[in-house]
Amino acid sequence: MLPPVHTDREWDAVIGDETIIRPAVADLAARHGLADRALRRYPEGSVPVYAVGGQHVIKLHPPPVAEAALTEAHVLEFLHGKLPVATPALHAHGECGNGWRFLLMSQLPGEDLAKTWPQMPPGAQDRIADQVGGLLAALHALDPGPLAGLVGPENWATFLTGQRATAVARQRIVKLPEVWLEQIPEFLDSIPLPGELDRALLHTEIMREHLVVAPGCWRLSGVFDFEPAMIGDRAYDFGAVGIFTSCGDARLLGRIMAAYGRAYAPRELLAYLLLHVYSNLRKYFRILPPPPEQTLDCLAETWFGTA
């Protein structure tokens, strides 16, 4: 039985404890006819995720983020068979005690793009960038109407207002230096972003770690991890793309946008990055090229410029 989890301290005590998590996953697997399958925990991720044999995955969400499990379930059901690459098929989902929720999904065949990227020739990387742009175009072209009321935010303009109000505080929590913090309010005020609009279904975390490629042919074959999905402005998706897929490479980001069919201004994308639910500029400074000047305008061109 999974224990009650209500605080960060309780979560920290439970998440890495295999004597607690693994038996619960084994029980869920058995209840769905998978008792004889080997369990392998994925090392990445903010919640426990296990491969169950070679064809299934079980993902657990503690009570504080149980809503994310519902979001992912609704989105996976909606997306099945609608994108140019595979998404996990949802086999079952529900509660599993003390407010926890689970998802039982198919395991996507293929190789982790983040791990295979260094081995890929430049031409193959370019093709993957083109395919990422095509994937985003297909995702954003879907009518998200059937997900209304199931996937948030309820009001995009209200969401942006709330994110603007807390933008500096959220970066201060992760210890972003003051030279950057003091620029954020004026920078955000200088960039008008749409309120209510023709909204699209967003993944919000398109990154190499959430993409798989077909082995041996360097072709994008799947995308997963839809728990942070939202309905909102299409440009919001490109904040994570610039950080975690093109990784500050102007040429790759240019290819992604060309394949997508629309280019977004660097300042707009940095604004959306600052407003992103999981924004952490201090972390990004450790993994991306540094700007030649300590200004947000310069940072926008460095991370989101295109070639």
Contacts in CASP RR format, 6 or more apart in sequence:
PFRMAT RR
TARGET T0000
AUTHOR 0000-0000-0000
METHOD contacts of the structure
MODEL  1
MLPPVHTDREWDAVIGDETIIRPAVADLAARHGLADRALRRYPEGSVPVY
AVGGQHVIKLHPPPVAEAALTEAHVLEFLHGKLPVATPALHAHGECGNGW
RFLLMSQLPGEDLAKTWPQMPPGAQDRIADQVGGLLAALHALDPGPLAGL
VGPENWATFLTGQRATAVARQRIVKLPEVWLEQIPEFLDSIPLPGELDRA
LLHTEIMREHLVVAPGCWRLSGVFDFEPAMIGDRAYDFGAVGIFTSCGDA
RLLGRIMAAYGRAYAPRELLAYLLLHVYSNLRKYFRILPPPPEQTLDCLA
ETWFGTA
1 24 0 8 1.000
1 97 0 8 1.000
1 98 0 8 1.000
2 14 0 8 1.000
2 20 0 8 1.000
2 21 0 8 1.000
2 24 0 8 1.000
2 60 0 8 1.000
2 62 0 8 1.000
2 96 0 8 1.000
2 97 0 8 1.000
2 98 0 8 1.000
2 100 0 8 1.000
3 10 0 8 1.000
3 14 0 8 1.000
3 20 0 8 1.000
3 98 0 8 1.000
4 10 0 8 1.000
4 63 0 8 1.000
4 98 0 8 1.000
4 99 0 8 1.000
5 11 0 8 1.000
5 14 0 8 1.000
5 62 0 8 1.000
5 63 0 8 1.000
5 64 0 8 1.000
5 98 0 8 1.000
5 100 0 8 1.000
6 63 0 8 1.000
6 64 0 8 1.000
11 62 0 8 1.000
11 64 0 8 1.000
14 20 0 8 1.000
14 21 0 8 1.000
14 62 0 8 1.000
15 21 0 8 1.000
15 47 0 8 1.000
15 48 0 8 1.000
16 48 0 8 1.000
18 41 0 8 1.000
21 41 0 8 1.000
21 48 0 8 1.000
21 60 0 8 1.000
22 39 0 8 1.000
22 41 0 8 1.000
22 50 0 8 1.000
24 60 0 8 1.000
24 96 0 8 1.000
24 100 0 8 1.000
25 39 0 8 1.000
25 48 0 8 1.000
25 50 0 8 1.000
25 52 0 8 1.000
25 58 0 8 1.000
25 60 0 8 1.000
26 35 0 8 1.000
26 39 0 8 1.000
28 58 0 8 1.000
28 96 0 8 1.000
28 102 0 8 1.000
28 104 0 8 1.000
29 35 0 8 1.000
29 37 0 8 1.000
29 39 0 8 1.000
29 52 0 8 1.000
29 56 0 8 1.000
29 58 0 8 1.000
32 91 0 8 1.000
32 92 0 8 1.000
32 104 0 8 1.000
34 52 0 8 1.000
34 53 0 8 1.000
34 56 0 8 1.000
37 52 0 8 1.000
37 53 0 8 1.000
37 54 0 8 1.000
37 56 0 8 1.000
38 52 0 8 1.000
38 53 0 8 1.000
39 50 0 8 1.000
39 51 0 8 1.000
39 52 0 8 1.000
39 53 0 8 1.000
40 50 0 8 1.000
40 51 0 8 1.000
40 53 0 8 1.000
41 48 0 8 1.000
41 49 0 8 1.000
41 50 0 8 1.000
41 51 0 8 1.000
42 49 0 8 1.000
42 50 0 8 1.000
42 51 0 8 1.000
44 209 0 8 1.000
47 59 0 8 1.000
47 60 0 8 1.000
47 61 0 8 1.000
47 62 0 8 1.000
47 65 0 8 1.000
47 68 0 8 1.000
47 227 0 8 1.000
48 59 0 8 1.000
48 60 0 8 1.000
49 57 0 8 1.000
49 58 0 8 1.000
49 59 0 8 1.000
49 60 0 8 1.000
50 57 0 8 1.000
50 58 0 8 1.000
50 59 0 8 1.000
51 57 0 8 1.000
51 107 0 8 1.000
52 58 0 8 1.000
52 104 0 8 1.000
52 107 0 8 1.000
53 107 0 8 1.000
54 107 0 8 1.000
55 106 0 8 1.000
55 107 0 8 1.000
56 91 0 8 1.000
56 104 0 8 1.000
56 105 0 8 1.000
56 106 0 8 1.000
56 107 0 8 1.000
57 88 0 8 1.000
57 103 0 8 1.000
57 104 0 8 1.000
57 105 0 8 1.000
57 106 0 8 1.000
57 107 0 8 1.000
58 102 0 8 1.000
58 103 0 8 1.000
58 104 0 8 1.000
58 105 0 8 1.000
59 69 0 8 1.000
59 72 0 8 1.000
59 102 0 8 1.000
59 103 0 8 1.000
59 105 0 8 1.000
60 96 0 8 1.000
60 100 0 8 1.000
60 101 0 8 1.000
60 102 0 8 1.000
61 68 0 8 1.000
61 69 0 8 1.000
61 100 0 8 1.000
61 101 0 8 1.000
61 102 0 8 1.000
61 103 0 8 1.000
61 227 0 8 1.000
62 99 0 8 1.000
62 100 0 8 1.000
63 98 0 8 1.000
63 99 0 8 1.000
63 100 0 8 1.000
65 227 0 8 1.000
66 99 0 8 1.000
66 100 0 8 1.000
66 101 0 8 1.000
68 227 0 8 1.000
68 228 0 8 1.000
69 93 0 8 1.000
69 94 0 8 1.000
69 101 0 8 1.000
69 102 0 8 1.000
69 103 0 8 1.000
69 227 0 8 1.000
70 93 0 8 1.000
70 101 0 8 1.000
70 150 0 8 1.000
71 150 0 8 1.000
71 151 0 8 1.000
71 152 0 8 1.000
71 226 0 8 1.000
71 227 0 8 1.000
71 228 0 8 1.000
71 229 0 8 1.000
72 103 0 8 1.000
72 225 0 8 1.000
72 226 0 8 1.000
72 227 0 8 1.000
72 229 0 8 1.000
73 90 0 8 1.000
73 93 0 8 1.000
73 94 0 8 1.000
73 103 0 8 1.000
74 147 0 8 1.000
74 150 0 8 1.000
74 151 0 8 1.000
75 147 0 8 1.000
75 151 0 8 1.000
75 201 0 8 1.000
75 226 0 8 1.000
75 229 0 8 1.000
76 87 0 8 1.000
76 88 0 8 1.000
76 89 0 8 1.000
76 90 0 8 1.000
76 103 0 8 1.000
76 105 0 8 1.000
76 226 0 8 1.000
77 90 0 8 1.000
78 142 0 8 1.000
78 146 0 8 1.000
78 147 0 8 1.000
78 201 0 8 1.000
79 87 0 8 1.000
79 142 0 8 1.000
79 226 0 8 1.000
80 87 0 8 1.000
80 89 0 8 1.000
80 90 0 8 1.000
81 87 0 8 1.000
82 138 0 8 1.000
82 142 0 8 1.000
83 135 0 8 1.000
83 138 0 8 1.000
83 139 0 8 1.000
83 223 0 8 1.000
84 131 0 8 1.000
84 134 0 8 1.000
84 135 0 8 1.000
84 138 0 8 1.000
85 131 0 8 1.000
85 135 0 8 1.000
85 220 0 8 1.000
85 221 0 8 1.000
85 222 0 8 1.000
85 223 0 8 1.000
86 108 0 8 1.000
86 109 0 8 1.000
86 221 0 8 1.000
86 222 0 8 1.000
86 223 0 8 1.000
87 108 0 8 1.000
87 222 0 8 1.000
87 223 0 8 1.000
87 224 0 8 1.000
87 226 0 8 1.000
88 105 0 8 1.000
88 106 0 8 1.000
88 107 0 8 1.000
88 108 0 8 1.000
88 224 0 8 1.000
89 105 0 8 1.000
89 106 0 8 1.000
90 103 0 8 1.000
90 104 0 8 1.000
90 105 0 8 1.000
91 104 0 8 1.000
91 105 0 8 1.000
91 106 0 8 1.000
92 102 0 8 1.000
92 103 0 8 1.000
92 104 0 8 1.000
93 101 0 8 1.000
93 102 0 8 1.000
93 103 0 8 1.000
93 104 0 8 1.000
94 101 0 8 1.000
94 102 0 8 1.000
94 103 0 8 1.000
95 101 0 8 1.000
95 102 0 8 1.000
96 102 0 8 1.000
108 212 0 8 1.000
108 221 0 8 1.000
108 222 0 8 1.000
108 224 0 8 1.000
109 212 0 8 1.000
109 214 0 8 1.000
109 221 0 8 1.000
110 212 0 8 1.000
110 213 0 8 1.000
110 214 0 8 1.000
110 215 0 8 1.000
110 221 0 8 1.000
110 222 0 8 1.000
111 212 0 8 1.000
111 213 0 8 1.000
111 214 0 8 1.000
111 215 0 8 1.000
112 208 0 8 1.000
112 209 0 8 1.000
112 212 0 8 1.000
113 128 0 8 1.000
113 208 0 8 1.000
113 209 0 8 1.000
113 211 0 8 1.000
113 212 0 8 1.000
113 213 0 8 1.000
113 220 0 8 1.000
114 207 0 8 1.000
114 208 0 8 1.000
114 209 0 8 1.000
114 211 0 8 1.000
116 213 0 8 1.000
116 218 0 8 1.000
117 125 0 8 1.000
117 208 0 8 1.000
120 128 0 8 1.000
120 218 0 8 1.000
121 218 0 8 1.000
124 218 0 8 1.000
125 252 0 8 1.000
126 252 0 8 1.000
126 255 0 8 1.000
127 218 0 8 1.000
127 219 0 8 1.000
128 213 0 8 1.000
128 218 0 8 1.000
128 219 0 8 1.000
128 220 0 8 1.000
129 245 0 8 1.000
129 246 0 8 1.000
129 252 0 8 1.000
129 254 0 8 1.000
129 255 0 8 1.000
129 256 0 8 1.000
129 259 0 8 1.000
130 255 0 8 1.000
130 256 0 8 1.000
130 258 0 8 1.000
130 259 0 8 1.000
131 219 0 8 1.000
131 220 0 8 1.000
131 259 0 8 1.000
132 206 0 8 1.000
132 211 0 8 1.000
132 220 0 8 1.000
132 241 0 8 1.000
132 245 0 8 1.000
132 256 0 8 1.000
132 259 0 8 1.000
133 256 0 8 1.000
133 257 0 8 1.000
133 259 0 8 1.000
133 260 0 8 1.000
133 261 0 8 1.000
134 259 0 8 1.000
134 260 0 8 1.000
135 206 0 8 1.000
135 220 0 8 1.000
135 223 0 8 1.000
136 203 0 8 1.000
136 206 0 8 1.000
136 237 0 8 1.000
136 238 0 8 1.000
136 241 0 8 1.000
136 256 0 8 1.000
136 260 0 8 1.000
137 259 0 8 1.000
137 260 0 8 1.000
137 261 0 8 1.000
139 200 0 8 1.000
139 201 0 8 1.000
139 202 0 8 1.000
139 203 0 8 1.000
139 237 0 8 1.000
140 200 0 8 1.000
140 201 0 8 1.000
140 202 0 8 1.000
140 234 0 8 1.000
140 237 0 8 1.000
141 200 0 8 1.000
142 200 0 8 1.000
142 201 0 8 1.000
144 151 0 8 1.000
144 199 0 8 1.000
144 200 0 8 1.000
144 201 0 8 1.000
144 231 0 8 1.000
147 201 0 8 1.000
147 231 0 8 1.000
148 231 0 8 1.000
151 201 0 8 1.000
151 229 0 8 1.000
151 230 0 8 1.000
151 231 0 8 1.000
152 230 0 8 1.000
152 231 0 8 1.000
153 159 0 8 1.000
153 230 0 8 1.000
153 231 0 8 1.000
153 232 0 8 1.000
155 196 0 8 1.000
156 194 0 8 1.000
156 195 0 8 1.000
156 196 0 8 1.000
156 197 0 8 1.000
156 199 0 8 1.000
156 231 0 8 1.000
156 232 0 8 1.000
156 233 0 8 1.000
157 195 0 8 1.000
157 196 0 8 1.000
160 193 0 8 1.000
160 195 0 8 1.000
160 275 0 8 1.000
163 275 0 8 1.000
163 276 0 8 1.000
163 277 0 8 1.000
164 188 0 8 1.000
164 275 0 8 1.000
167 184 0 8 1.000
167 185 0 8 1.000
167 188 0 8 1.000
167 274 0 8 1.000
167 275 0 8 1.000
167 279 0 8 1.000
168 181 0 8 1.000
168 184 0 8 1.000
168 185 0 8 1.000
170 279 0 8 1.000
171 180 0 8 1.000
171 181 0 8 1.000
171 184 0 8 1.000
171 274 0 8 1.000
171 279 0 8 1.000
171 280 0 8 1.000
171 281 0 8 1.000
171 282 0 8 1.000
172 181 0 8 1.000
174 280 0 8 1.000
174 281 0 8 1.000
174 282 0 8 1.000
174 283 0 8 1.000
175 282 0 8 1.000
176 281 0 8 1.000
176 282 0 8 1.000
177 282 0 8 1.000
179 294 0 8 1.000
180 281 0 8 1.000
180 294 0 8 1.000
180 296 0 8 1.000
183 295 0 8 1.000
183 296 0 8 1.000
184 274 0 8 1.000
184 296 0 8 1.000
187 267 0 8 1.000
187 270 0 8 1.000
187 271 0 8 1.000
187 274 0 8 1.000
187 296 0 8 1.000
187 297 0 8 1.000
188 271 0 8 1.000
188 274 0 8 1.000
188 275 0 8 1.000
190 267 0 8 1.000
191 267 0 8 1.000
191 268 0 8 1.000
191 271 0 8 1.000
193 233 0 8 1.000
193 268 0 8 1.000
193 271 0 8 1.000
193 272 0 8 1.000
193 275 0 8 1.000
194 233 0 8 1.000
195 233 0 8 1.000
197 232 0 8 1.000
197 233 0 8 1.000
199 231 0 8 1.000
199 232 0 8 1.000
199 233 0 8 1.000
200 231 0 8 1.000
200 232 0 8 1.000
200 233 0 8 1.000
200 234 0 8 1.000
201 229 0 8 1.000
201 230 0 8 1.000
201 231 0 8 1.000
202 229 0 8 1.000
202 230 0 8 1.000
202 231 0 8 1.000
202 232 0 8 1.000
202 234 0 8 1.000
202 236 0 8 1.000
202 237 0 8 1.000
203 210 0 8 1.000
203 223 0 8 1.000
203 226 0 8 1.000
203 228 0 8 1.000
203 229 0 8 1.000
203 237 0 8 1.000
204 228 0 8 1.000
204 229 0 8 1.000
204 230 0 8 1.000
204 236 0 8 1.000
204 237 0 8 1.000
204 240 0 8 1.000
204 276 0 8 1.000
204 277 0 8 1.000
205 225 0 8 1.000
205 228 0 8 1.000
205 240 0 8 1.000
205 244 0 8 1.000
205 278 0 8 1.000
206 223 0 8 1.000
206 237 0 8 1.000
206 240 0 8 1.000
206 241 0 8 1.000
206 244 0 8 1.000
206 245 0 8 1.000
207 240 0 8 1.000
207 241 0 8 1.000
207 243 0 8 1.000
207 244 0 8 1.000
207 245 0 8 1.000
208 244 0 8 1.000
208 245 0 8 1.000
208 247 0 8 1.000
209 244 0 8 1.000
210 223 0 8 1.000
210 224 0 8 1.000
210 225 0 8 1.000
211 220 0 8 1.000
211 222 0 8 1.000
211 223 0 8 1.000
211 245 0 8 1.000
212 220 0 8 1.000
212 221 0 8 1.000
212 222 0 8 1.000
212 223 0 8 1.000
212 224 0 8 1.000
213 219 0 8 1.000
213 220 0 8 1.000
213 221 0 8 1.000
214 220 0 8 1.000
214 221 0 8 1.000
228 277 0 8 1.000
228 278 0 8 1.000
230 236 0 8 1.000
233 272 0 8 1.000
234 262 0 8 1.000
235 264 0 8 1.000
235 268 0 8 1.000
235 269 0 8 1.000
235 272 0 8 1.000
236 272 0 8 1.000
236 275 0 8 1.000
236 276 0 8 1.000
238 257 0 8 1.000
238 264 0 8 1.000
238 269 0 8 1.000
238 272 0 8 1.000
238 304 0 8 1.000
239 269 0 8 1.000
239 270 0 8 1.000
239 272 0 8 1.000
239 273 0 8 1.000
239 276 0 8 1.000
239 304 0 8 1.000
240 273 0 8 1.000
240 276 0 8 1.000
241 253 0 8 1.000
241 256 0 8 1.000
242 248 0 8 1.000
242 253 0 8 1.000
242 269 0 8 1.000
242 303 0 8 1.000
242 304 0 8 1.000
243 273 0 8 1.000
243 284 0 8 1.000
243 287 0 8 1.000
243 288 0 8 1.000
243 303 0 8 1.000
245 252 0 8 1.000
245 256 0 8 1.000
246 252 0 8 1.000
246 253 0 8 1.000
246 254 0 8 1.000
246 256 0 8 1.000
247 287 0 8 1.000
247 288 0 8 1.000
248 288 0 8 1.000
248 289 0 8 1.000
248 302 0 8 1.000
248 303 0 8 1.000
248 304 0 8 1.000
250 305 0 8 1.000
250 306 0 8 1.000
250 307 0 8 1.000
251 306 0 8 1.000
251 307 0 8 1.000
253 304 0 8 1.000
253 305 0 8 1.000
253 306 0 8 1.000
254 263 0 8 1.000
254 305 0 8 1.000
254 306 0 8 1.000
254 307 0 8 1.000
257 263 0 8 1.000
257 264 0 8 1.000
257 306 0 8 1.000
263 306 0 8 1.000
264 304 0 8 1.000
266 300 0 8 1.000
266 301 0 8 1.000
266 303 0 8 1.000
266 304 0 8 1.000
266 305 0 8 1.000
266 306 0 8 1.000
267 297 0 8 1.000
267 300 0 8 1.000
269 300 0 8 1.000
269 303 0 8 1.000
269 304 0 8 1.000
270 296 0 8 1.000
270 299 0 8 1.000
270 300 0 8 1.000
270 303 0 8 1.000
270 304 0 8 1.000
273 279 0 8 1.000
273 281 0 8 1.000
273 303 0 8 1.000
274 281 0 8 1.000
284 303 0 8 1.000
288 302 0 8 1.000
288 303 0 8 1.000
289 302 0 8 1.000
289 303 0 8 1.000
290 302 0 8 1.000
291 298 0 8 1.000
291 299 0 8 1.000
291 301 0 8 1.000
291 302 0 8 1.000
291 303 0 8 1.000
292 298 0 8 1.000
292 302 0 8 1.000
END
